[in-house]
């Protein structure tokens, strides 16, 4: 391919090759597009682990102090609960009777996590039993032993059946959990326990950090912020903007604006050319990303129906994105760059 480009366009310099390669891959010839990560499923597992670790490291160092302190304490409690339950392999009546305080952790150890009232319904147990175990860390004193045993058995069976295999990776293997796997599982469950009160704060902080990381990378590579209020199709080559509206056409013919986190017009594009569109995505939980994965697919459908094959739309991922999420996005033709390997942005022709 490069020999062909050199001969046809009389090219000698690497930046000349990059210019023509960009024009072929993102503007005129869709068939020359080289995938970044969506065609490499063999790499996904390792990248998922690195992404989770990257997110956890950021969270422990930079999340708001009050939430961070709560999360650290909760993670320690979860790790203790995992030890009590033999890494979740022993959820017997005896364990639940001796350690009723582990129940909140067990609810967050399932896929999807189970709300308190939902557990009551699924297990068919009295509401006061669950509330007493969670709020007071004790078994109701007046419950007879036979009823208690039946109810705790039912709770244990539900937890075992719904235990999240993406967290407890050691379930179906002979090798015991490593300390790193234990720490990671405890951190994930602690996230779930604390997330209800702090998710909006963490999401906003993560978005600011991700946009700052991309701006730093772009500036290092000679890009500048576009003039304020510039439209997405009136940008100068080598410029970028954040939270930019891209108009799309609905099936009924009406026009609506879709906000895109990062819009970049590569250096070798023409003025007003179609830019690279990137969404910054972070997640502190595997479950929620699979609820939200249709959002990106819907945007891609809108962009394609309005602008055709010249659309170059991708994701900038950090955190808990599992193979189910990645496979769904890949099937929709959406590619991505991991934040822990931010240099892959170059492959968008930047």
RADAFEN-V481060 format. One record per residue. PSI is psi in radians with two decimals (none if undefined). D_CENTER is the distance of its C-alpha to the mean C-alpha in Angstrom with 1 decimal. Layout:
# RADAFEN-V481060
[[PSI;D_CENTER] [PSI;D_CENTER]]
This chain:
# RADAFEN-V481060
[[-0.81;35.1] [-0.58;35.6] [-0.72;39.4] [-0.77;39.6] [-0.74;38.1] [-0.77;40.4] [-0.81;43.4] [-0.68;42.7] [0.08;41.7] [0.93;43.8] [2.57;40.9] [-0.50;41.2] [2.56;38.6] [-0.67;34.9] [-0.47;33.8] [-0.74;36.0] [-0.74;34.2] [-0.71;30.8] [-0.88;32.2] [-0.66;33.5] [-0.72;30.5] [-0.76;28.2] [-0.66;30.7] [-0.69;30.7] [-0.55;27.0] [-0.17;25.7] [-0.90;28.8] [-0.57;31.5] [1.66;30.7] [-0.57;27.5] [-0.25;28.6] [0.01;28.5] [2.26;24.7] [2.07;23.2] [2.64;19.7] [-1.06;17.4] [-0.33;14.8] [-0.20;14.7] [0.31;18.2] [1.06;17.6] [-0.40;16.2] [-0.38;18.3] [-0.21;16.1] [-0.79;12.7] [-0.82;13.4] [-0.69;14.5] [-0.64;11.6] [-0.80;9.1] [-0.79;11.6] [-0.67;12.1] [-0.73;8.6] [-0.78;8.7] [-0.67;12.2] [-0.83;11.6] [-0.81;9.5] [-0.70;12.2] [-0.79;15.0] [-0.80;14.2] [-0.81;13.9] [-0.49;17.2] [-0.57;18.9] [-0.13;18.1] [2.71;16.9] [2.43;19.9] [-0.78;22.6] [-0.76;23.4] [-0.67;19.9] [-0.76;19.6] [-0.75;23.0] [-0.73;22.1] [-0.72;19.0] [-0.79;21.0] [-0.76;23.8] [-0.70;21.7] [-0.68;20.1] [-0.71;23.7] [-0.70;24.8] [-0.76;22.2] [-0.68;23.3] [-0.74;26.8] [-0.64;26.1] [-0.66;24.6] [-0.77;27.9] [-0.63;30.0] [0.29;28.5] [0.95;28.8] [0.65;25.0] [0.17;24.9] [-0.32;27.6] [1.69;30.2] [0.99;29.7] [2.95;33.4] [-0.72;35.7] [-0.78;37.1] [-0.82;33.8] [-0.55;32.7] [-0.70;36.3] [-0.57;36.3] [1.16;32.8] [-0.35;32.0] [-0.19;29.6] [-0.17;27.0] [-0.75;26.4] [-0.70;23.6] [-0.73;21.6] [-0.66;22.5] [-0.60;21.2] [-0.06;17.7] [0.05;17.9] [2.94;17.9] [1.90;15.6] [2.88;15.4] [2.57;16.6] [2.22;20.1] [2.77;21.7] [-0.87;25.1] [-0.59;27.2] [-0.68;25.3] [-0.71;26.2] [-0.77;29.7] [-0.78;29.9] [-0.74;28.3] [-0.27;30.5] [0.73;33.5] [2.78;34.3] [2.49;35.9] [-0.64;33.7] [-0.44;35.8] [-0.85;34.9] [-0.79;31.2] [-0.68;31.8] [-0.72;34.3] [-0.66;32.1] [-0.75;29.2] [-0.64;31.2] [-0.09;34.3] [0.76;33.1] [2.84;36.1] [2.41;37.5] [2.15;39.8] [-0.41;43.2] [-0.01;45.1] [2.25;43.1] [2.73;45.3] [-0.68;44.2] [-0.81;44.1] [-0.74;41.9] [-0.80;39.7] [-0.76;39.4] [-0.75;38.5] [-0.76;35.9] [-0.62;34.1] [-0.76;34.3] [-0.73;32.6] [-0.81;29.8] [-0.70;29.4] [-0.70;29.4] [-0.78;26.6] [-0.80;24.3] [-0.74;25.2] [-0.59;24.7] [0.16;21.2] [2.39;19.9] [1.97;16.3] [-0.35;16.9] [-0.36;13.4] [-0.85;14.5] [1.28;18.2] [-0.20;18.3] [-0.03;22.0] [-0.84;23.2] [0.65;24.7] [2.82;26.1] [-0.46;29.2] [2.26;27.8] [2.88;27.0] [2.41;23.8] [2.92;23.7] [-0.68;23.4] [-0.73;20.1] [-0.67;18.7] [-0.79;20.4] [-0.74;19.0] [-0.76;15.4] [-0.76;16.1] [-0.67;17.9] [-0.73;15.3] [-0.81;12.6] [-0.65;15.5] [-0.68;16.6] [-0.79;13.4] [-0.70;14.0] [-0.65;17.6] [-0.30;17.4] [-0.54;14.5] [-0.56;16.9] [-0.22;18.9] [-0.03;16.7] [-0.82;13.4] [-0.71;14.9] [-0.80;16.2] [-0.73;13.1] [-0.77;11.2] [-0.73;14.3] [-0.68;14.8] [-0.75;11.4] [-0.78;12.2] [-0.74;15.7] [-0.71;14.8] [-0.75;12.7] [-0.65;15.5] [-0.65;18.0] [-0.74;16.7] [-0.71;17.0] [-0.72;20.3] [-0.76;21.6] [-0.77;20.8] [-0.75;22.5] [-0.69;25.4] [-0.51;26.0] [0.34;26.3] [0.24;28.8] [2.67;26.9] [2.72;27.9] [2.44;26.6] [2.79;28.2] [2.40;30.9] [2.42;29.8] [0.17;29.8] [2.42;29.9] [2.72;28.9] [-0.49;26.3] [0.32;29.1] [0.63;31.5] [2.65;29.7] [2.56;31.5] [2.43;30.4] [0.38;28.5] [2.84;27.0] [2.82;23.7] [2.76;22.7] [2.61;20.0] [1.03;19.4] [2.39;21.9] [2.30;23.2] [1.98;23.5] [2.41;26.0] [2.80;25.6] [2.22;28.2] [2.85;27.7] [-0.50;29.5] [0.05;32.3] [-0.15;32.9] [2.73;31.7] [2.38;29.7] [2.72;26.6] [2.33;24.5] [2.14;20.8] [2.31;19.2] [2.35;17.2] [-0.85;15.5] [2.21;17.2] [2.18;20.3] [2.24;22.2] [1.93;25.6] [2.72;26.2] [-0.62;29.5] [0.15;31.2] [2.97;30.6] [2.72;33.3] [2.27;33.6] [0.13;31.9] [2.96;30.1] [2.17;26.8] [3.01;24.0] [2.28;20.6] [2.21;18.0] [2.36;14.5] [2.26;11.7] [2.10;9.8] [2.24;6.2] [2.67;4.8] [2.44;4.0] [0.32;6.9] [2.39;7.2] [-0.59;6.8] [-0.81;9.2] [-0.55;8.2] [-0.57;5.5] [-0.33;8.7] [-0.52;10.8] [-0.07;9.5] [-0.40;9.3] [-0.34;13.0] [-0.82;12.9] [-0.69;12.3] [-0.67;14.8] [-0.72;17.2] [-0.76;17.1] [-0.73;17.8] [-0.75;20.6] [-0.76;22.1] [-0.79;22.1] [-0.72;23.7] [-0.43;26.2] [-0.71;27.3] [-0.09;27.2] [-2.72;27.4] [-0.17;26.2] [-0.12;26.2] [2.27;22.8] [1.61;20.3] [2.21;16.9] [-3.12;13.7] [2.64;10.2] [1.83;9.5] [2.46;6.1] [2.20;5.9] [-2.46;4.8] [1.46;4.1] [1.89;3.7] [3.12;7.4] [-0.50;10.5] [-0.78;11.0] [-0.83;8.2] [-0.73;9.3] [-0.67;12.8] [-0.81;12.8] [-0.70;11.8] [-0.69;14.3] [-0.46;16.9] [0.04;16.7] [0.33;17.5] [2.31;14.4] [3.04;13.7] [2.81;11.3] [2.31;11.8] [2.47;10.0] [-0.56;11.0] [-0.14;12.8] [1.04;14.8] [-0.38;15.3] [-0.25;18.8] [-0.24;17.5] [-0.50;17.8] [-0.51;21.5] [-0.09;21.0] [0.12;20.6] [0.37;24.2] [none;23.8]]
